[in-house]
Amino acid sequence: MARYAVPATHLIFALALSFLGMGPHFVLAQPIVLEDCATPYVDPQDGNNQATSQNRDTLVYTQFFDTEMQAYRYWIDVNAFGGQQVDRVKVQAILPDNSTKDINTLTFGACATCTEGFALSLNDSLAVSGVATVAEMELWLEALGQPPFALTGNLQTLSGVGRLSGVAPFCAIGLRVEYSVYSDPNNASTEFATYIHCPEPVSDCQFEPVAIADCVVGQIQLGAEIPEGCFQPGFQVSWANEEGDTVALSPDATLPLQGQEGWYYFTAADECCLLQDSFLLDNPQFAEAGEDLVRCADTPLLLAGEGGQGHFWTLPGGGAGDSLLIIPVLEAADSGQYILHAFNEQGCEDTDTLQLDILTPPSPIVEQTEGCLGDTIFLLTENAADYESIQWFSPQEAPLPFAFLPGFQAFQAGTYRVEATDSEGCVAKTGLEVMANALPEPELFLEETCDTAYAFFSPEAYRYSWPEGDGLVLATATGGVFPITVTDSLGCTLAWEVAVPEPNGPEVQLLIDQPYCPGDKGALEIVLHSEERQAIFSIDGGETYTLADRFRNLDYGPYEVVIRDALDCVQRFEIDIIPPDTLGVALNYAPITVRPTTPVSLVATTVGAVARYQWVPGEIDTGGPAVSFIANRNMDIRVIVEDERGCRASAALPLTVVVGEVYAPSAFSPDGNGINDRFTLYSDNGSGELMAYLRVFDRWGGLIFEAEGVPLSDERYGWDGTRNGEPLNTGTYTYQALVQYPNGFVRELAGLVHLSR
């Protein structure tokens, strides 16, 4: 939910002063700041008066409100005295973006819009004007329920006397009063005066719109209790859906729930203030049909729904099933969408769908190579690419370890069966009648250069042919699997597939490990697809090579990777080590030195998307970006930040607690002159120290004086030079003291003090 208030208008103003009768001559002056409310200001521009010139001054009063979303009432009393010069007073609301908006104005003097006599403006509307007597003015103020006029001691005349009153917009964060007044003590016997009554809150404008989806009655309830006296008359209220269509123009509305789910937006606005809120409304979702399924044909299936208190299924064909749906043997016709209907405690229904797809793998297309007795018979599956694995079985149902029959003999003839399993684990079966003839035995030798791969066939007595040609040598620039037909002198033919590698240099895969956290390094691993041909590697464009195929601690930036194999074939790649998102924290403070019990507040400055904060030591940890505590001991303060990746950064700051110095005078004279009449200990009291005790002894160790739990630097608690009220003689005495500090630190002091009479 998001709520905010924004200004409806922005106002920019400029002030210029002109001297009467002196043409277009302008004098720019700094505004005179009125700092306090509830204070009468009489000719506050005295300091700007000049003996030989007329003066026009700008005065400004600004106050920011303590409470947000609160309407404040204001009263501004003015005695401008009118005359031929025009004096103006206006009240402005300070809006949340610090712009201002005029909300009230009064003008006195000689102009078309100037008022005469006492005038009262209420919410920028002239409620009273032309009042000629103070008694009538007071009756008007009482009738309108307003406080008495505050400048009664300065009313020589009611000409140019007025009050601006009203209520500031509730979204305003403050109030600004601006005066443009004429003042010439040489030509006038009266002085400008104003009194700003302190603004008072009148209406709490906090409110919370609500939007509720009720699945029981199938309705959406929209509502907002708007406080009275907050928005200006004529304000507008609306509700809109996520398509931007207005669904209601009143605070309260009811909509059907079905088909109306989604985001709803509340807006309330008048001339100054705009309030918005948003809500996501949806039916409760609790039905859990489970993930979509893919199953093989001829297998069983069990469907069990979850969520809510009761269920049933709707089948793809339109029928219904129980909560526990069992299909013993799946068929292709069972494919489709299954709908789970669930009901919660309130009786609301929720549905969830499950898509079931039945896989029926294609039948294997099998054949055998025409071979000769004693040679290898290959059991071929033409659509082998449709399967993950293929298993052949002998006529005796024994599984064959390979899809070929080496040294094939006549007794091995018969029906062989194949089971082909596709990528989904589905199995298809078929049979093949296998016969055999004698088969030639060709040989193959491969040779590769950077641009051409060669297949050399032998023996020469056989005839070798393939779709694009024939002969003893096959040359290719692309590589691939080539079907070769081998025919011997007896007419036995072998269907042979020869795989020739692609002659494009070393085939590799680059595994790049990008840095995860700031400060991490990158890494690169080069994986050769074939280890039969050795290679060397470079990451600087080929300037230096290494046998190592792993590169670690790589700095950020681009690298040119070069792979050169034993045939001097080269592959080049461009890679880039990308720096991770930044994360950092700083404590932008000098080392802290404070007295005991000093409040300390720190705020961490961060960069990056910080998710968690930790302050050390644990006693000051707040879990947030700021910390405040009372310093009573030395500590090394550290803040640790962590982002959602688990990356961390930290910053530290030392804090030292120092205690004030304590000293004792070497002599005192209790002669009653008010100077140094008593003996005690002294300090700057900046550490909140206290004497646990102060004791004075004579030269033989006898206790003369003792005080406990007394402050330092206060002679009233010190020794007055007597024992049991009897004055002691001039001489040297011994003292002992124990000083305690608020943080638990103690200091023992002892010494001699001379009593002089």
Buried (B, 14 or more C-beta within 10 A) or exposed (E): EEBEBBBBEEEEEEBEBEBEEEEEEEEEBEBBEBEEBEBBBBBBBEEBBEEEEBBBBBBBBBBEBEEEBBBBBBBBBBBBBBBEBBBBBBBBBBBBEEBBBBBBBBBBBEEEEBBBBBBBBBBBEBBBBEBEEBEBBBEBBEEEEBEEBBBEEBBEEBBBBBBBBBBBBBBBBBBBBBBBBBBBBEEBEBBBBBBBBEBEBBBBBEBEBBBEBBBEEEBBBBBBEBBEEBBBEEBEBBBBBEEEEEBBEEBBBEBEBEEBBEBBBBBBBBBBBBBBBBBEBEBEEBBBBEEEBBBBBEBEBEBBBBBBEEBBBBBBEEEEBEBEBEBEEBEEEBBEEBBBBBBBEEEBBBEBEBBBEBBBBEEBEBEBBBBBBBBBBBBBBEBBEBBEEBBBBBBEEEEBEEBBBEEBEEEBBEEBBBBBBBEEBBBBEBBBEBBBBBBBBBEBEEEBEEEEBBBEBEEEEBBBBBEEEEEEEBBBEEBEEBEBBBBBEEEBBBBBEBEBBEBBBBBBEEEBBBBEBBEBEBBBBBEBEEEEBEBBBBBEEBEEBEEEBEBEEBEBEEBBBBBBBEBEBBBEBEBEBEBBEEBBBBBEBEEBEBBBBBEBEBBBEBBBEBEEBBBBEEEBBBEEBEBEBEBBEEBEBBBBBBBEBEBBBBBEBEBEBEBBEBEBBEEBBBEEEEEBBBBBBBBEBBBBBBBEBBBBBBEEEEEBBEBEEBBBBBBEBBBBBEBEEEEBEEEEBBBBBBBBBBBEBEBEBEBEBBBEE
